[in-house]
Amino acid sequence: MTSRVLGTVDRANYFFSSLKLNFGFTVFFDVLIVAIIFYWIYLFLRETRAIRILYGFIILILAMFIARIFNLILLNFILKYLTTALVVAIPIVFQPELRRALEKLGRPRFWTEISLSHDELAKIVDEIHDACKVFSSQRVGALIVIQRRSGLREYIDSGVELEAKVTAVILSSIFFPKSPLHDGAVIIVGGEIVSASSILPVAEVEPGRNLGTRHRAAIGISQVSDAVAIAVSEETGSISIAVGGDLERRITGERLKSRLQRLLRTNIKEESSLFAWFKRRKKREEEKP
């Protein structure tokens, strides 16, 4: 076993020493391309359920490496054939995701991070708040999902894709009872409504809890992602918010606004302290009479 460990270490030392001797523009360019490819794969997979498979695959590779170093014959045998089976199964199971990955490669928006300024976030929260107040007063059922860090691509693709600003008027037109898009959820990413009539996973609830499909879907999407889901009941007009699998029911409009402002801080783009100071100073000067 000692000779096997030394052999593995020697091969690693040889690889890094040869890399050091031959290091130049070509090697740097090669490493850069591989890094970009892996980063692109991560950017895509983090928006899908396949990210969990990727983490599991990395753990399997590490386990194989450890089994090989310490000559764990049985474990190495099992992991070898398990990995082979996974390599064959992954393209079959995740065929839709792989197809979308190739489609997204040519989209410019894929390469940009979606973030908001404080003012943009405040505007969006106000529009959602105003829309929910209208839904509540008129007993209009609604389900709004706001993406945070976890991607929601597979749920966006289940609905009708849109590119619309987040305004109370547009949200009202979508959830108007006679609208063809009123069933399902609206999904908001950044400052845009990206889909309507989307299908969400429905959570199993405890016996005795009187929850409709919208509220169960709000809980369901918050269980599988870090998204914020808002549900408005068409029977009672009450507003509920779901985060992390927990549902807070019958909240007021002001409570909704404060919760959204706190929960969506992760969507705010960071600014350097110096830039932020100049921006605040300029705003104060503009407000002076």
Phi, psi and omega per residue, in radians:
M1 nan -0.657 3.140
T2 -1.086 -0.740 3.133
S3 -1.128 -0.599 3.133
R4 -1.185 -0.746 3.097
V5 -1.079 -0.783 3.136
L6 -1.110 -0.646 3.119
G7 -1.115 -0.724 3.109
T8 -1.144 -0.737 3.115
V9 -1.115 -0.722 3.122
D10 -1.082 -0.730 3.125
R11 -1.122 -0.694 3.109
A12 -1.134 -0.751 3.112
N13 -1.099 -0.684 3.127
Y14 -1.121 -0.727 -3.138
F15 -1.071 -0.854 -3.096
F16 -1.225 -0.585 3.107
S17 -1.204 -0.707 3.098
S18 -1.181 -0.612 3.080
L19 -1.124 -0.679 3.132
K20 -1.180 -0.706 -3.121
L21 -1.204 -0.665 -3.064
N22 -1.677 0.174 -3.057
F23 -1.143 2.283 3.121
G24 -2.928 -2.850 -3.101
F25 -1.082 -0.695 -3.098
T26 -1.101 -0.804 3.133
V27 -1.128 -0.750 3.120
F28 -1.052 -0.775 3.138
F29 -1.122 -0.681 3.124
D30 -1.093 -0.847 3.133
V31 -1.107 -0.684 -3.136
L32 -1.106 -0.750 3.133
I33 -1.098 -0.782 3.132
V34 -1.095 -0.722 3.125
A35 -1.099 -0.727 3.127
I36 -1.129 -0.711 3.127
I37 -1.088 -0.811 3.133
F38 -1.145 -0.644 3.106
Y39 -1.158 -0.715 3.097
W40 -1.090 -0.750 3.111
I41 -1.059 -0.749 3.131
Y42 -1.122 -0.772 -3.135
L43 -1.016 -0.691 3.134
F44 -1.290 -0.814 -3.042
L45 -1.169 -0.485 -3.126
R46 -1.179 -0.244 3.098
E47 -1.609 0.057 -3.070
T48 -2.335 2.992 3.088
R49 -1.216 -0.225 -3.103
A50 -1.223 -0.254 -3.130
I51 -1.074 -0.580 3.118
R52 -1.198 -0.630 3.077
I53 -1.134 -0.689 3.123
L54 -1.074 -0.781 3.108
Y55 -1.065 -0.742 3.115
G56 -1.124 -0.650 3.119
F57 -1.138 -0.699 3.110
I58 -1.106 -0.722 3.111
I59 -1.101 -0.703 3.107
L60 -1.091 -0.727 3.131
I61 -1.117 -0.739 3.097
L62 -1.100 -0.718 3.118
A63 -1.113 -0.687 3.095
M64 -1.119 -0.699 3.131
F65 -1.098 -0.770 3.132
I66 -1.150 -0.744 3.139
A67 -1.098 -0.609 -3.140
R68 -1.268 -0.702 -3.137
I69 -1.093 -0.800 -3.057
F70 -1.652 0.180 3.049
N71 0.968 0.824 3.082
L72 -1.498 1.587 -2.922
I73 -1.073 -0.868 -3.084
L74 -1.138 -0.813 3.135
L75 -1.096 -0.721 3.130
N76 -1.098 -0.688 3.125
F77 -1.118 -0.819 -3.120
I78 -1.113 -0.827 -3.099
L79 -1.139 -0.611 -3.131
K80 -1.063 -0.853 -3.105
Y81 -1.338 -0.511 3.073
L82 -1.151 -0.739 3.116
T83 -1.135 -0.700 3.098
T84 -1.065 -0.748 3.122
A85 -1.119 -0.687 3.128
L86 -1.150 -0.709 3.131
V87 -1.050 -0.642 3.115
V88 -1.317 -0.668 -3.030
A89 -1.352 -0.610 -3.038
I90 -1.013 -0.840 3.121
P91 -1.075 -0.486 3.133
I92 -1.347 -0.840 -3.092
V93 -1.170 -0.704 -3.055
F94 -1.848 0.577 3.127
Q95 -1.045 -0.740 3.098
P96 -1.085 -0.708 3.137
E97 -1.139 -0.689 3.130
L98 -1.149 -0.661 3.101
R99 -1.127 -0.756 3.128
R100 -1.160 -0.548 3.130
A101 -1.085 -0.745 3.125
L102 -1.189 -0.622 3.111
E103 -1.174 -0.686 -3.082
K104 -1.285 -0.355 -3.085
L105 -1.004 -0.597 -3.117
G106 -1.554 0.015 -3.127
R107 -1.553 2.184 -3.139
P108 -1.058 -0.574 -3.065
R109 -1.179 -0.354 -3.137
F110 -1.113 -0.538 -3.045
W111 -1.566 0.044 -3.103
T112 -2.002 2.475 3.069
E113 -1.475 2.339 3.138
I114 -1.568 2.093 3.128
S115 -2.556 2.845 -3.047
L116 -2.254 2.655 2.990
S117 -1.429 2.959 3.112
H118 -1.037 -0.753 -3.114
D119 -1.152 -0.715 3.131
E120 -1.126 -0.729 3.126
L121 -1.133 -0.746 3.126
A122 -1.060 -0.693 3.124
K123 -1.116 -0.774 -3.136
I124 -1.128 -0.755 3.116
V125 -1.060 -0.738 3.115
D126 -1.073 -0.742 -3.123
E127 -1.152 -0.733 3.108
I128 -1.141 -0.731 3.114
H129 -1.045 -0.818 -3.130
D130 -1.115 -0.715 3.134
A131 -1.126 -0.755 -3.123
C132 -1.157 -0.572 3.076
K133 -1.130 -0.712 3.097
V134 -1.141 -0.798 3.123
F135 -1.029 -0.747 -3.101
S136 -1.138 -0.772 -3.094
S137 -1.232 -0.541 -3.097
Q138 -1.753 0.091 -3.140
R139 0.975 0.894 3.092
V140 -1.824 2.171 3.122
G141 -1.254 2.429 -3.123
A142 -2.638 2.648 3.076
L143 -2.478 1.960 -3.076
I144 -2.076 2.249 3.132
V145 -2.059 2.276 -3.139
I146 -2.007 2.085 -3.135
Q147 -1.272 2.446 2.999
R148 -1.975 -1.964 -3.105
R149 -1.474 -0.674 -3.130
S150 -1.269 2.315 3.117
G151 -1.268 2.648 -3.122
L152 -2.165 0.499 -2.999
R153 -0.976 -0.775 -3.069
E154 -1.150 -0.490 3.106
Y155 -1.440 -0.567 3.045
I156 -1.092 -0.753 -3.117
D157 -1.184 -0.334 -3.140
S158 -1.364 -0.224 -3.122
G159 -1.957 -2.771 3.105
V160 -1.694 2.044 -3.090
E161 -1.263 2.372 -3.141
L162 -2.287 2.905 2.963
E163 -2.415 1.473 -3.052
A164 -2.332 2.575 3.075
K165 -1.188 2.661 3.114
V166 -1.444 1.796 3.075
T167 -2.330 2.710 3.130
A168 -1.105 -0.609 -3.129
V169 -1.133 -0.817 -3.125
I170 -1.164 -0.737 3.102
L171 -1.072 -0.703 3.122
S172 -1.133 -0.694 -3.139
S173 -1.183 -0.550 3.120
I174 -1.236 -0.774 -3.043
F175 -1.600 0.050 3.041
F176 -0.981 2.307 -2.991
P177 -0.895 -0.557 -3.116
K178 -1.608 0.051 3.115
S179 -1.269 2.453 3.113
P180 -1.190 -0.199 -3.107
L181 -1.854 0.132 -2.993
H182 -1.260 -0.423 3.079
D183 -1.379 2.493 -3.138
G184 1.604 -2.918 -3.015
A185 -1.962 2.616 2.923
V186 -1.630 2.343 3.109
I187 -2.004 2.255 -3.123
I188 -1.951 2.233 3.078
V189 -2.202 2.143 -3.077
G190 1.104 -2.217 -3.139
G191 -1.804 0.345 -3.049
E192 -2.245 2.577 2.888
I193 -1.442 1.997 -3.040
V194 -1.764 -0.291 3.077
S195 -2.788 2.706 3.050
A196 -2.342 2.798 -3.124
S197 1.039 0.585 -3.137
S198 -1.407 2.572 -3.136
I199 -1.683 2.235 -3.103
L200 -1.978 2.748 3.046
P201 -1.194 2.417 -3.104
V202 -1.749 2.205 -3.094
A203 -1.375 2.578 2.975
E204 -1.379 2.344 -3.107
V205 -2.011 2.784 3.137
E206 -1.191 2.537 3.085
P207 -1.012 2.391 3.133
G208 1.738 -0.322 3.096
R209 -1.447 2.058 -3.086
N210 -1.515 1.518 -3.119
L211 -2.159 2.377 3.090
G212 -1.437 -3.131 -3.096
T213 -1.113 -0.696 -3.132
R214 -1.060 -0.798 -3.105
H215 -1.196 -0.646 3.094
R216 -1.190 -0.619 3.075
A217 -1.196 -0.646 3.091
A218 -1.084 -0.757 3.087
I219 -1.138 -0.735 -3.094
G220 -1.054 -0.807 -3.126
I221 -1.206 -0.524 3.114
S222 -1.341 -0.305 3.079
Q223 -1.398 -0.594 -3.072
V224 -1.683 -0.048 3.122
S225 -2.661 3.090 3.082
D226 -1.690 0.326 -3.124
A227 -1.158 2.760 3.040
V228 -1.807 2.207 -3.109
A229 -2.062 2.336 3.127
I230 -2.047 2.218 3.129
A231 -2.126 2.334 3.070
V232 -2.023 2.205 -3.097
S233 -1.395 2.313 3.094
E234 -1.429 -0.259 3.105
E235 -1.442 -0.805 -3.057
T236 -1.917 -0.325 -3.077
G237 1.385 0.086 -3.113
S238 -1.304 2.580 -3.138
I239 -1.798 2.332 3.102
S240 -2.254 2.670 3.114
I241 -2.305 2.338 -3.106
A242 -2.043 2.267 3.101
V243 -2.500 2.271 3.080
G244 1.046 0.512 3.133
G245 1.499 -0.048 3.119
D246 -1.812 2.394 -3.120
L247 -1.946 2.128 3.049
E248 -1.779 2.035 -3.003
R249 -1.803 2.761 3.045
R250 0.931 0.927 3.114
I251 -1.653 2.684 3.127
T252 -1.402 2.944 3.108
G253 -1.085 -0.721 -3.140
E254 -1.195 -0.642 3.083
R255 -1.122 -0.709 3.101
L256 -1.053 -0.785 -3.110
K257 -1.102 -0.800 -3.117
S258 -1.159 -0.652 3.114
R259 -1.144 -0.755 3.139
L260 -1.125 -0.745 3.138
Q261 -1.061 -0.655 -3.132
R262 -1.340 -0.722 -3.067
L263 -1.281 -0.481 -3.049
L264 -1.686 0.273 3.099
R265 -1.097 -0.459 3.130
T266 -1.165 -0.312 -3.130
N267 -1.516 -0.074 -3.096
I268 -1.467 2.302 3.102
K269 -1.330 2.397 -3.110
E270 -1.353 2.448 3.064
E271 -2.092 2.598 3.089
S272 -1.117 2.601 -3.091
S273 -1.054 -0.626 -3.134
L274 -1.170 -0.779 3.137
F275 -1.122 -0.739 3.136
A276 -1.102 -0.644 3.138
W277 -1.136 -0.778 3.111
F278 -1.104 -0.669 -3.131
K279 -1.142 -0.747 3.117
R280 -1.149 -0.684 3.139
R281 -1.123 -0.751 3.124
K282 -1.102 -0.683 -3.141
K283 -1.149 -0.699 3.110
R284 -1.121 -0.691 3.135
E285 -1.149 -0.641 3.125
E286 -1.214 -0.506 -3.117
E287 -1.438 -0.208 3.128
K288 -1.185 2.457 -3.140
P289 -1.219 nan nan
